[in-house]
Amino acid sequence: MTESREPLPDDGLGELSTAASASAKQSQLDFDIGFFDSILLRAPENLDVLRCQGELLSRRGLHLRALEVDRRLAALLPQDSVVQYNLACSLARNDAPAEAIATLRRAFERGYDDFEHLELDTDLDVLRSDPQYIELLAEFQPRPAPSKRKKTRRS
């Protein structure tokens, strides 16, 4: 014997279930970007959110959007060396090498000095063979300290 079933009344959970399923398919990174976008609509100069959003966009590979955020941060914090450094990275990623090198100079002039990170930062790979970049590093990168080994005389 087959029992006939009538459709259940719509309690709104069907839409909620669909939304939850779509959300589960969205990556955490995409969710965070959307979340910070919504905050920036209401507070476009929120420095903490702008910093986070720039990082997230860059990590997601949305380099043009990251550049927009980094330009906004640089306008709000023109003396911040890390902001200038991040803007240089975004410029390099967006095929603007001359502007990237000029911005990197500003970062150094404002005190950026994490050369260990700079050497490993793949954002700057497109600049590494540029003579202006090489000259800039030669100008600002600290020289290795001379060795303090005792000299021995050979006989």
Summary of the structure (lengths in Angstrom):
residues: 155
radius of gyration: 25.2
end to end distance: 108.5
largest distance: 108.5
contacts: 358
relative contact order: 0.08
helix: 67%
strand: 0%
